[in-house]
Amino acid sequence: MTMNRQETEQLIQEVLEVYPEATGKQRAKHLMANDPTIEKSSKCIVANKKALPGVMTARGCAYAGAKGVVWGPVKDVANISHGPVGCGQFSRAGRRNYITGHSGVNVFADMNFTSDFQEKDVVFGGDKKLAKLIAEIDTLFPLVKGITVQSECPIGLIGDDIEAVAKKSAKDIGKTVVPVRCEGFRGVSQSLGHHVANDSLRDWVLHNRDDDDSFESTPYDVAITGDYNIGGDAWSSRVLMEEIGLRVIAQWSGDGSMPEMQTTRHAKLNLLHCYRSMNYISRHLEEKYGIPYLEYNFFGPTQIATSLRKIASFFDETIQENAERAIARHQPTMEAIIAKYRPRLEGKRVMLFVGGLRPRHIIGAYEDLGMEIIGAGYEFAHNDDYDRTFKELQDGALIYDDATSFELEAFVERLKPDLIGSGIKEKYVFHKMGIPFRQMHSWDYSGPYHGYDGFAIFARDMDMTINNPCWKNMQAPWKQPMNAEAARAAA
Amino acid sequence: MPNVMLRNNAAGELVLYITKKDHEETVVSLEHAGPGAWGGEMQLSDGSRFYLEPFAQTPKLPLSVRVKRL
């Protein structure tokens, strides 16, 4: 059942009825029925606003955006979670951003460095402790390429001067030390953390090797930005770039490293996957080093082919021919996958509620499998993300910004989708409601989903989730309608 | 006096990006766009207006500048 715009508006009104008047009014601005003809979202949806008190939001904090998303995957730096021990511990190794290398030798991203704040540090300040900690890391792990100081809430509250400590320590140990002012209370969601982390890269890291020209660049150098290598995503994207003759000189930041980031300035084109979290640094790279950026989408064969052609159009004819050849080479495999899974998935209806990019990017992959997106929403998108979303979604689809857990459950009860793609906080709620669910932040312990290799895994995962026999056993045996055999036995 | 970045988008239009607000709008009119002077009053697609101290020559874009909100 596809809803038209009026029906969707009607549904939104009905769901909003339970709220107190003021809350309902505020929330109404975050919900809408899609109209693909709209170019500018600022008139019809409000985004990136503080969640209301009393509702359950799925959002994270600025620290999550900076330490967890942007800085976390950089493998050769030690990220200090500066503050109490919990933030670092609970954000460690949960995101499945894969890394090559040896822990403690050239990989430090899998460890938890924390200043473990105690009461006395809050009372007397933690700057001395931080300086000691940085020196200690340098002694224990001399191969570390840089150290970042990711502030947790108390640092901002007590007014510690981590910039001063970073400057002094950098001189003492002779390495890059980056203070990141990503206190959790800043901003309305993790989105500000992305911005803060991008700015810290701009101010403390990027320019450090500007006078070093030893890097030999080629006319085919590109950088992959905004790919965090979830389940190996960046690798399955990278092989495609290499197949069409481009050289990937940097990965930001999945399986990326400090030297890669500093040599990014030699790239000819900056390929931007996650616009939401890395557009800031892309804009800076364009202004300072003249590297244009290009948004691409590697979910599903249709989008991959479009993106590969778009990327190739920035280069000469050899690359363009290579791109055509690569697309043709993968075509039969993709057709076989679609032939196998499409009949099992055709017409299934999907609702998505993910971070700041995927609700629009993965639509193509679902459509390649004949599935239909009936609702999509972001936790922390801004209006420019919605500008890009309207075109991708079908007319009348439900759009929800920062949906509260009540709204999401109410929408699901009414729309009865065949699959929900959202995060771990939603997963078990919907499992208990008897609805197939995929955790689309970290691909539900699977992946990669990017690229041609990823699509094969994506199709298999969607099939094994939706067509899992367990969904037929959701009703207790004594509540099921009596079958013929049981009826005979009873008679 | 917001900090903004001026750049040309893929379609070749001039866009103004307000860094702090993370807000991007196309510039629909620019007072001085020709040779000799570049800048002045500009109107955005959402109706807001800004003033940019004119440059003597057309600057290389993208460019971070401070503009005055009108």
Interface residues (C-beta under 8 A of the other chain):
Chain A: K40 S42 N48 H195 R283 E286 E287 H382 N383 D384
Chain B: M5 R7 Y17 D22 H23 E24 S45 D46 P62 L63 S64
